[in-house]
Amino acid sequence: MSAQPEHPTDRRIPAIPNTINGIGDALTGSDRAQFYAEVLAAEEETVPGVMRKWWKAAMLDRAPGAAESRSHAAAGTRLVSVDDLADRLEGITR
């Protein structure tokens, strides 16, 4: 008898649609209000950057353990928060 599950667990996080409404729907409370305020105030050429920033934030919020990772990082008990890691990864070109 094995302790392994019969079916592997899919740990992937479903992607949030990269649209203004998709991102807005994924955010909550003050984050949602801030996102819409930034999108509405943005010039046409800067809207994609605003969307990318908030899409990333919404996706990171969905990651398992994201809140715990942030609290550990803030307490100095972990090396990096998921937000810092994402910022570092964004600079990588593929």
C-alpha positions as CSV (number, residue, x, y, z in Angstrom):
1,M,0.0,0.0,0.0
2,S,1.3,3.4,-0.9
3,A,0.8,6.8,0.8
4,Q,0.9,8.5,-2.6
5,P,-2.5,9.7,-4.0
6,E,-3.8,7.7,-6.9
7,H,-4.2,10.8,-9.0
8,P,-1.6,13.5,-9.0
9,T,-2.8,16.9,-7.7
10,D,-2.7,19.7,-10.3
11,R,-1.1,22.6,-8.4
12,R,-1.3,25.1,-11.3
13,I,-3.2,28.3,-10.7
14,P,-5.8,29.1,-13.4
15,A,-4.8,32.3,-15.2
16,I,-6.7,35.4,-14.8
17,P,-7.9,36.9,-18.1
18,N,-5.6,39.7,-19.1
19,T,-8.4,42.2,-19.5
20,I,-9.4,45.2,-17.4
21,N,-12.6,43.4,-16.3
22,G,-10.8,40.1,-15.7
23,I,-8.2,41.8,-13.5
24,G,-10.7,43.9,-11.7
25,D,-12.9,40.9,-11.0
26,A,-9.9,39.0,-9.5
27,L,-9.0,41.8,-7.1
28,T,-10.9,42.7,-3.9
29,G,-11.5,45.7,-1.8
30,S,-9.0,48.6,-1.9
31,D,-6.9,46.8,-4.5
32,R,-9.8,46.7,-6.9
33,A,-10.5,50.4,-6.3
34,Q,-6.8,51.3,-6.8
35,F,-6.5,49.2,-10.0
36,Y,-9.5,51.0,-11.6
37,A,-8.3,54.4,-10.5
38,E,-4.9,53.7,-12.0
39,V,-6.3,52.4,-15.3
40,L,-8.7,55.3,-15.6
41,A,-6.0,57.8,-15.0
42,A,-3.4,56.2,-17.3
43,E,-2.5,57.5,-20.7
44,E,-3.3,55.0,-23.5
45,E,0.3,53.9,-23.9
46,T,0.8,53.2,-20.1
47,V,-2.4,51.1,-19.7
48,P,-0.6,47.8,-20.5
49,G,1.9,48.5,-17.8
50,V,-0.8,49.2,-15.2
51,M,-2.6,46.0,-16.3
52,R,0.6,43.9,-16.1
53,K,1.3,45.2,-12.5
54,W,-2.1,44.4,-11.2
55,W,-2.5,41.1,-13.1
56,K,0.7,40.0,-11.4
57,A,-0.6,41.1,-8.0
58,A,-3.9,39.2,-8.6
59,M,-2.1,36.1,-9.7
60,L,0.2,36.2,-6.7
61,D,-2.7,36.6,-4.4
62,R,-4.1,33.3,-5.7
63,A,-0.8,31.4,-5.1
64,P,-1.1,28.9,-2.3
65,G,0.6,30.3,0.8
66,A,1.1,33.8,-0.6
67,A,-0.2,35.5,2.5
68,E,2.0,33.3,4.7
69,S,5.0,34.0,2.5
70,R,4.5,37.7,2.8
71,S,4.1,37.6,6.6
72,H,7.3,35.4,6.9
73,A,9.2,37.8,4.7
74,A,8.0,40.8,6.7
75,A,9.1,39.1,9.9
76,G,12.5,38.3,8.5
77,T,12.0,34.6,8.7
78,R,12.1,33.8,5.0
79,L,14.5,34.9,2.3
80,V,12.1,36.5,-0.2
81,S,8.4,37.3,-0.5
82,V,6.5,36.1,-3.5
83,D,6.2,39.8,-4.6
84,D,10.0,40.3,-4.6
85,L,10.5,37.0,-6.4
86,A,8.0,38.1,-9.1
87,D,9.7,41.4,-9.5
88,R,13.1,39.7,-9.9
89,L,11.6,37.3,-12.5
90,E,10.0,40.0,-14.5
91,G,13.5,41.3,-15.3
92,I,14.4,38.0,-16.9
93,T,14.2,37.9,-20.7
94,R,13.4,34.7,-22.5
